[in-house]
Amino acid sequence: MMPFWPVWLKAQGMTPIQIGLILAAGTWTRAIVNPLLAQTADRQGRPDILIIGLGWGALGLHTLLLLTNGFWPLFVVCVIASTLLFALMPMADAVTMLKVRKGLIDYGRVRLWGSLTFIVTAIGGGYLLKDKTEDLILWLVIGLLIITVGSCHIVPRSDTSGTKRFLEPLTYIFRNRSLLFFILAASLIQASHAVYYGFSTLHWRAQGINEAIIGILWAEGVIAEIILFAVAGKYIEKIGPVKFLALAIVAGLLRWTVLGLTTEIMALIVVQILHAFTFGATHLAALYFIARNIPAEFTSTAQSFYSSFAVGITMSLALLSAGWLYEVFEGKSFFAMIILVSIAGLMFPLITQKEKKFS
């Protein structure tokens, strides 16, 4: 969806500002709804059950888009559909990190399979959409969501002790000052992808780059991300998540500078490698920092709380401004993303306290 969903919205008659509004509103609702859903999972001690319900809901709402026209109907359905779909991600991460805590798996080597499927859909989608109508995008999304629902039903059962106090997980998070600043810093780095996620495909198309090449560029970034996931487990355990976040900040400053300066193919090919750090290193750093600072029974809430900031509050503000920035400045709007990464860097003195390292 990330490479081609804005293209589908544009084909439905949406302007860049309207696209930004739809994407931003979806992320705002996630910020509110996701932690509340996760609280339910933590109270029951069964996050895998919630995952099944979210999968079916996402499939149903995206199918409804086949019958939806006009800005406001699209706005409402897209917002609800994206809320359910993207709530799956922190819940899946929570289940995975529960296994990591027990020493059963390496998170990166599990996560890389999700990245591999992204490569298949990015490249395959690019070739399938070449010289085809944009309506095919929604059909492809629905087809993949059917597979997603099937996978939700085979998620491993995960049990925690649960909690009877509804607000206890969130209360614990808000009392952890270092964790809050780490989540905010990581969220700002993730939010700096707003112009890239929302408008890089449109920008590159406007510069004469075809869909097949665009799909390859997106896939290249994810290949770099996969390599990082495959090898990062032992390194993040050794050097710690804070230093991983520092690598992401340096990469972000360089990546958004280059993308704002040029659309030369060779430059794009080189700089897309940095997606391994701007997204991959940030994501790993956040998950491992949370795991070291949160008890197991609060995992779902903590992961969803991070997601609410990373792809919720901060991302929605960035996407909302990205629509306006792209309409006015086009490719130069990438420069604005440097500001978000810089603010994350300024938070380092607030997040380097000793970790508690829950097991």
TARAHU-V878377 format. One line per field, one symbol per residue. psi: psi as a letter, one per 40 degrees, with the letter a starting at -180 (. if undefined). Layout:
psi = ???
This chain:
psi = dddedddddddeeiidddddddddddddddddddddddddddddfgddddddddddddddddddddehiidddddddddddddddedddddddddddddddeedihddedddddddddddddddddddehfiieddddddddddddddddddeehihhhieiidhdeddddddeegdddddddddddddddeedddddedddddddeehiddddddddddddddddddddedddddddeidddddddddddddddddddddifhdddddddededddddddddddddddddeehideeddddddddddddfcddddddddddddddddebdeeddddddddddddeedeeeeihidgi.
